[in-house]
Amino acid sequence: MNVPFFDLKRQYNPIKEEIDDSIRAVLNSQRFIMGDAVENFEENMAKYCGCKHAIGVASGTDALLLAVRANEITGEVLTSTFTFFATAGAVYNARANPRFTDIEQETFNINPEKIRENIEENKYIDAVIPVHLFGKPAEMDEITKIADENEISVIEDAAQTLGAEYNGKKIGSTGTTCFSFFPSKNLGGFGDGGLITTNDDELAEKIRTLRVHGAKPKYYHHIIGYNSRLDAIQAAVLNVKLNYLDGWVQNRIENASIYNKALKDIEGLELPQTSGNEKHGFNQYTIRVKKGLRDNLKDFLQSKGIGSAVYYPLPLHLQPCFSALNYKEGDFVSAELACKEVLSLPIFPEIEQDEIEYVINAILEFFKGN
Ligand SMILES: Cc1ncc(COP(=O)(O)O)c(C=O)c1O
């Protein structure tokens, strides 16, 4: 049997007609830039997240970039060193300065205590970007408290976490939150796309202006912005898929619980944790493989036809492009260890029961021999 890491065809095929009709409506209208499809999707996303404004942009990376620019952040921006590159790349491209700190061992998310320590030591921190990694909400109660006490901005990187909840509310219902519609995300487009949610009218207006070259009204530019609109065809696809999102997230949660039950007694594995005040979005089901066996397990799964992935092999503070920041190995030990131990298993909503069982049996077999 072959079990792919994910398979988008299984998501598309059952709703193909609905999606194709929605795309066709854009083709018939010939309105490819903004227009009804984008407006409808923004409205539906605002409703879904329970926020006032949802602003579509060209990608999750641009969502972060525009959020940093709109907040007028020019100083240092503290984020997790264990995240996808875009979190920090966007900060740099928004002309602010990315700075890194460590994660909590158990959650893979930024450690609030480290944020506090950094702020106490460094008066130049203007903002913090918690990343809700793999679909797990970061500890926003503590992070917001620290940020409020120190009057620094918070921008949430929820690229992997649409559909998750924190304290009974959807991620994106409070604060300034950035989402990605990269095809493999919980809500994936047919290409790139992103979105920012906020309840702040002024900030929303600024983001809307920044995404059209800073023009307001058209052809009058008080700030220099970007060409970063959500494509109308993407909006048409996402508008259909949004109706299915909660069901897909539920499938992900159920798949995670099957893995949890079956793998919990394996010594040498640590499984993803959830806490009582959250609904984990499980964009990824990421285990830790102890005793230096991660790459062996990955190879073993591959030999059995099972896809898996390492998110991420190198933390951001050790990326060559950030060498001028003078971080070194040993600075953030939890993140560095995570890079050596993490392995994400197939958890996509359409995976079949017997496929999950096949993955589980392969893992059990591997640990019998190790
Ligand atoms: C944590 C995180 N931040 C930002 C991004 C950037 O999103 P995009 O690929 O839509 O630009 C991604 C996804 O790719 C991500 O996983």
Ligand as a Chemical Component Dictionary entry (heavy atoms), coordinates in Angstrom:
data_LIG
# 
_chem_comp.id                   LIG 
_chem_comp.type                 NON-POLYMER 
_chem_comp.pdbx_formal_charge   0 
_chem_comp.three_letter_code    LIG 
# 
loop_
_chem_comp_atom.comp_id 
_chem_comp_atom.atom_id 
_chem_comp_atom.alt_atom_id 
_chem_comp_atom.type_symbol 
_chem_comp_atom.charge 
_chem_comp_atom.model_Cartn_x 
_chem_comp_atom.model_Cartn_y 
_chem_comp_atom.model_Cartn_z 
_chem_comp_atom.pdbx_ordinal 
LIG C1 C1 C 0 3.877 29.399 9.722 1  
LIG C2 C2 C 0 3.755 29.959 8.339 2  
LIG N1 N1 N 0 3.879 31.278 8.160 3  
LIG C3 C3 C 0 3.746 31.825 6.949 4  
LIG C4 C4 C 0 3.498 31.067 5.828 5  
LIG C5 C5 C 0 3.456 31.719 4.504 6  
LIG O1 O1 O 0 2.281 31.509 3.788 7  
LIG P1 P1 P 0 2.296 31.496 2.202 8  
LIG O2 O2 O 0 2.961 30.278 1.731 9  
LIG O3 O3 O 0 0.835 31.555 1.848 10 
LIG O4 O4 O 0 2.998 32.741 1.749 11 
LIG C6 C6 C 0 3.348 29.676 5.978 12 
LIG C7 C7 C 0 3.011 28.765 4.874 13 
LIG O5 O5 O 0 3.485 28.487 3.897 14 
LIG C8 C8 C 0 3.505 29.109 7.256 15 
LIG O6 O6 O 0 3.384 27.787 7.431 16 
# 
loop_
_chem_comp_bond.comp_id 
_chem_comp_bond.atom_id_1 
_chem_comp_bond.atom_id_2 
_chem_comp_bond.value_order 
_chem_comp_bond.pdbx_ordinal 
LIG C1 C2 SING 1  
LIG C2 N1 SING 2  
LIG C2 C8 DOUB 3  
LIG N1 C3 DOUB 4  
LIG C3 C4 SING 5  
LIG C4 C5 SING 6  
LIG C4 C6 DOUB 7  
LIG C5 O1 SING 8  
LIG O1 P1 SING 9  
LIG P1 O2 DOUB 10 
LIG P1 O3 SING 11 
LIG P1 O4 SING 12 
LIG C6 C7 SING 13 
LIG C6 C8 SING 14 
LIG C7 O5 DOUB 15 
LIG C8 O6 SING 16 
# 
